[in-house]
């Protein structure tokens, strides 16, 4: 065998080895272990609901214990602040209601975060300052409750975040749009809470329990709109890792183009309609030392009045920021009048960002108008203990044979960012909207996928599912 033949053989062997390694790497199998109802609720008719804070999470895992926060409507109280938080634990006996807010009244659900050591769970609340019985909105005062995991039935400690108070204290209201994120191993927290349409206030709590940094995150500027204005960013996914903070969310402002606003008003009779069609990202390399870098627009459907929804964000050990989201190309109600030649398209999209620059961008699933296709929603990352990354999501539509599909799926993104096959997750009751026990809230990477959300057969209940991911090689 000559040198050329040897080189060719080695190249072929390398390709086969890589293919074999990739096949072994993606041989994951989801096994459903639990599906059950955690609690039932009554609609509060206040514009929020148990999934309102879906950019954060209401579910955390500490070892073998799971903790969840719930939302209970208070009888005879008037909207908007007619709810209170509840606090649950799942042990060998199932779910147990440990506590409920004895005095506070609020509008929105209360996100959780956790520290594995020494075993702490934090609940972000936003109680109103209005007297009981008063309808409408009004001022609120954020508070962070701290539970001990080993004795979570004991009364929690209370922490008042150290906000920036100059030149005046922040004017918080019942519409908080707040986000809570934790560096679990580092035992540090960050809390964001919106102020109107101009900015979010943020407060950082260090490992010693001190609120040693605070500031404002001002929204990107919409200079191109009919009336230039700040672009409020809502429903963000926030990650805190070694004091670096990463923030990705969607535009949420009243329709900024007069011609579209008028057309929507004629269709709906409403004086308002929100846009949800631009995805923005920013980051701070060290939040203890100051503010955020310039905003980066990751995706936009602004030209055809489309729609964008954040899914999840994960910071890899090498510092790469992984982002997943969904898009819809256009608002079909406006197509005939404003963009008659455009076709509808639904996408599940993925990107990797480093130092504010998109280094990789990939469409994981697409459905085009006029063809059978599956529309993906609410993608969530599930990092595995071997540093691989999976995406869990819901799909609905028709497959290539025309068969109707409504199910959850799992996709292994692989160590090189090359997706493997999409795997059906055999839940008896698929979840269309859900939280996970995300690392962004302090839970550890895991072969267990924990889910808290809603399903079609229990429209007024929050349900739990546990899925074991088999086929990987634990480190």
N, C-alpha and C positions, 0 to 999 in steps of 0.2 A: 504494500500500500504506500503510495507516494505521499508527499507532504500535503498536497492539495486535497487528496482523498481523506487524509487524517483530519485536516482542518474542517472539511465538510462534515465528517462524522461527528466531530466534537460539537459543531454548531447544531446539528440535528439533535444530538443528545441533550444539549442545553435547552433547546426548544421543548423537547419531550419532558425533561425534568421540570421546566417551568410550568408546562401544562399540567403535569401530574401534581405539582405543588399547589397550583391554583385550584385544581379539582378537589384536593384534600382540604384546602383552606375553606372552600365554600360549601362543604358537605354539612350544612347545618339543618337541624330538624326541630321545629317547634312542637313541644308537647304541652297540651293544655292540662293543667292540674286542678284549677279551681275556677268556678264561675258562681258568683253569689251576689245578693243584694246587701249593701251596707246600710243604707237608710233611705226612707221615702221623704218627700218634701212637698209642700204646697207652694204654688207660684205666689211670689210676693207682689207681682204687678208693679214693679219699680224699675223695670228696664234692665235689671241684672239677673243673675241666676247662679247656680253652683259652679258653672264652667266659665263664668265671666272673666276670671283671672287666668285664662288658659295659657298665657305666655309664661307664667310661673307654674307652680304645682301645689296641689293640696294633698300630696302623698309622698311620704319619705320612708325609707327602710334603714334601720339600724340593726345589723346582724339578722337575727331571726324575727325581730319585731317590726311590724308595720304600723305607722301612724298616719291618720287622715284627719283633715279638718272638714267640717260640714257646714251647711247653711240652713238655718231653721227660720221659718216665717213666724213672727210673733202675733198671736191672735189679738185682734182689736187695735193694733197699732196701725197708723196710716203710713202709706208710702210717702217719702222714699226710704226713710230709715226705719224699716219695719222687720229687720232680720237680726239674728244673733248667731255667733259662731258656736259650733259644737266640736268636740275633740274626741277622737276614736282611736282604739288600738286593736290590732288583730294578733291574737296569740293562738295557742293550740285549740282553744275552745271556740275560736271564731272572733267576730267583731264585738267589741264592748264599748259602749258610750261611757267615757271617763268623766267628762266635764262639759258644761255649756256656760256661755258668758252669763253671769248672774245679773249684770246691770247694764252693760253697754248695748246700744242699738246701732245698727249699721245698715248699709245698702248692699255691699259687695261681699263675695266670699273672701276668705282669709288664707293667703298663701303660707306654706310651711318651708322651713329649712332645718338642717340638722348638722350636728357635729358628732362623728363616731366616737371620739374621745373628748371629754369624759362621758359621752352619752347624753346629749341635750337636744331638745326639739324646740324650735322657735316658731311662733305664730304671729303674723303681722295683722293687726286689727286697725280699724279706722273709725272709732266710735264718734257718733254725732255729739255736738255740744248743745243741740236743741233740747228743750224739755219734752218729757213724754207726752204723747198725744198730738204733737205738732206735725202737720203734714208738710210735704215739700222737702227741699234740700236744706242747705245751710252749712255752717262751719263744722269742722271735725278736727280731732286731735289724734294723730297716729300714735300707736303704742305697740311695743313688741313684747309678747308674753314668752317666758322661758319655762319649759317643763323638763323635769328630770326623767330620763327614759326608764330608769329602774323603779321609779315611784311616780308614774305619770298621773296618778289620781290626786296627788298632793296639790295644793294651791300653787299656781305658777308665780314666778317672779315677774315684775313689770319693769320695762326699760323704755324711757322716753328718748327717741332718737335725737341726736345733737345736730339739729339743722343749722344752716347759715341764717343768722338772725339779724343781719344788718343789710340795708337800713331799717328793715322791719321784719317781724316773724313771717314765715310763709303763710299765705291765706289758703289753707287746705279746706276742701269741701267733701261732700259725700261721694262725688265722682272722682275717685282717687287715681284710677288707672295705674295702680302702683305695681312695682316689681320687686321681688325679694330673691336674692341670690347668695349662695354660700360657697366658700372654699372649705369643704369639710375637713380635710387633713390639716389645713392651716388654721382652722377655728376662727375664721373671719367672715363678716357679713357686709353686704351693701343693700341699701333700700332706696328705691326711686319712687317719687310720687309727683304726679303732674300738677301744674298750676295753670289752669285755663288752657289757652292755645299758644302760649309763649315759650314754656320751658318745663323741665322737670327739676325738682329739688332732689339732691342725693345726699346721703349720709353714710359714712363708712365706719364700721365697728371693728377694731383690731383684736388680736388674740388675747389681749389683757382686759377686754371689755370696755375699752374707751372709744368714744366716738371722736376719733382724732382727725378726721377730714370730712369736709362737706363743701357743697357748691351747687352750681346750676348747670344743667345740660340744656343749652339753648337749641331750639329746633332749627333744621336747615331752612334756608330762605328760598321761597318760591318766586323768584324774580320774573319768571315767564308767564305768570298768571295774569288774568285781566286786571286784577288788583293785587300787586305784589304783597306777600304776606308770609309769616312763618308757617312751616308745614309741620303741624303737630304729628308726632310719631307715637303710635299706640300699640298695645298687645305685643310688647317686645319680648324676645328671648335674651336673657342677660346671663353672662358667665363671669365668675370671679375666680382667678387662678394666680396664685403667687402675687397678689395685689395688682395684676393686670385685669382690667375690666373690658368686656366685649358686649356690645349692645346692638341688636338688629330688630327693627320693627317696621310697621307699615304706616304710610300716610293716612291721616284720619281728620280730614277737614271738610267743611261744607263745599259742595261742588264749586270749584274755582272758575269754571268757564261759563259765562252768562248764557250762551246759546244752549248748552247742555242742561244747565240748571232750569231754564225756562221749559225745555222739552220734557224734563222729568216732572216738573210741576204740573204740566198739562196731563201727564200720564197718571200721576199718583194723587194729585190734589194737595201734596205736602209742600211746605215752604222750604224744606231742607232735604238734602240727600248727601251722604258722605261718600268720599271717593275710594279709599282702600285700593290704590293701584300703583304705589311706588314703594319699593323696599330700600330702606336706608340702614347703613352700618357705620358705627364709630367705635373708637376704643381709646383706652388710657393705658399706657405702658406701666404706670405705677400710680394708682389712685391716691395713695397717701401723699404724693408729691404734687398733685394738681389735677388739671382738667383733661379734656378730651381732644383728640385730633379732629381734623376736618371730616365732615360727613362724606361718605362714599355711597353713591346710588348703585345698588346691586342689581336691581331689576325695575322695569317700568312698563306699564301698559297705558300710559297717559295719552298716547296719540289716538287710541281707539276706544277710550272710555272703558277699559277692561277692568281687571280685578287681580289683586295679588294678596296672598295670605302667608304670613310667616309660619314656619313649621318648627324648626329647632336650630340650635347652635351648639357646637361642641368644640372645645379646645384640646387638641391632641398633645401628647407629651412633648412633641417637638415644637409646639407653639403655633402650628397651623390651625386656622379657624375654619371649621366646616359648617356650612350653612345649607339648610334645605327649606324649600318653600313650594307653594303651588301658584299657578297663574291661569287666568282665563283671558283670552285675547280681546274680547269686546263685549259691550253691552248690547245685546241683540235688540232691545227695545228701540235703540237709536240708530240701528244700522241703516234702515231704508233711507233715512233722511240725511245722515252725515257720512257714512262710509259703506255704500251699497256693495262694493266689490270685495270687501273683507270677508274672510271665512272664520268661523269659530274654531278655536283650538284650546284644549285644556292640557296643561303640562305639570309634571312633577319635576322640579329642577334642583340642582345640587351645585355648590361651588366651594372652592377652597381659597381662602384669603390669607395673605401674609403681608404684614406691615401696610395694611390698607389697600393692597392691590390684589385683584382677582387673578389667581394663578391657574385655576382649572375651573371649567364650567361644563356641566353636562345635563342633558335632559334624560331623566331616568324612565319616564313614562309619558306618552302623549296620546291624546284622543282627538282626531280631526273630524270636523263636520262632514256628514254624509257617509261615514265609514263606521263599522263596529269598533268600539273602543271603550276603555275603562277610564273613568275620571277618578283621580286620586285626591284624597283630602287628609289633612292633619298629620303630616309626616312627623315622626319622633325618632330621634337617635337613641340607639341602645349600644353604648360602648361595652365591649366584652373585656374580661380580665386580661386577655392576651393582646390588647390594644387594637384589635379589629373593631370596625364600626358597622352596625346594622341600622337599617331604617325600617320602622314599623309604620304602617299607614292603612287607611281604609280605601277600598275601590268600589265603584258602582258603575254599572253600564252593561255592555254586551261584549263578550269575548269574540275571537275571530270566527267562531262558528255561529254567532248570533245568539248564544245562550245568555240569559240574564244572569248577572253576577252582582252580589253585594256581600263583601267579605273583607277581612283584614289580611294583609300580606306582610311578609318579612323579606328584606333584601340585604344581602351582605355586600357592602361596598368594597371589601377587600383591602389588603394592606397597601396596594398600589392605586387605590381609587378606581379600580376596574370592577364594575358591578357583576355579581354572580346572578344566578337565576332567581326570579321572584318566587317565593314559596308561600302557598296558602297556609294561613294559621287556622286550624280547625276549631275555632270557637263555635259552640252551639248557638250563641247569641253574639254576633259581631258587634263591636263597639264603633260607633260613628264619631263620637266625641269623647276625649279622654285625657287624663293626666298620666304621666309615668313617674316612677321614682327616679328622677333624673339626677345626674351628677351635678347639674347646675344648682341643685338645692342641698348638696352635701351627701347624697346617697352614693355608694361605691359602684364602679363598673361591675356588672354581674351577668352570670349565665341565666339569671331569673329576670324575666320581664314582668314588672308589676304594673297594673292598669287600673285606673279609677275613672269611670265615666258613665255614659248613658247608652242605652240600647233600646231598640224599637218596641220590645215587648214589655218594657217597664218605663214608660215615658215620664213618670214622676218619681224616679228613684235614681240614686247613684249606686253603681254596681262595680264590683271588683272582679278582676280576672288575673290569674297567675299562669304564666307560660314559661316552661323550662326550655332553654335552647340547648339542644344536644348536638353532638357531632364535632364540637371544637376540642382543642387539646389544651386543657387548663395549664397555666404556666407552672 
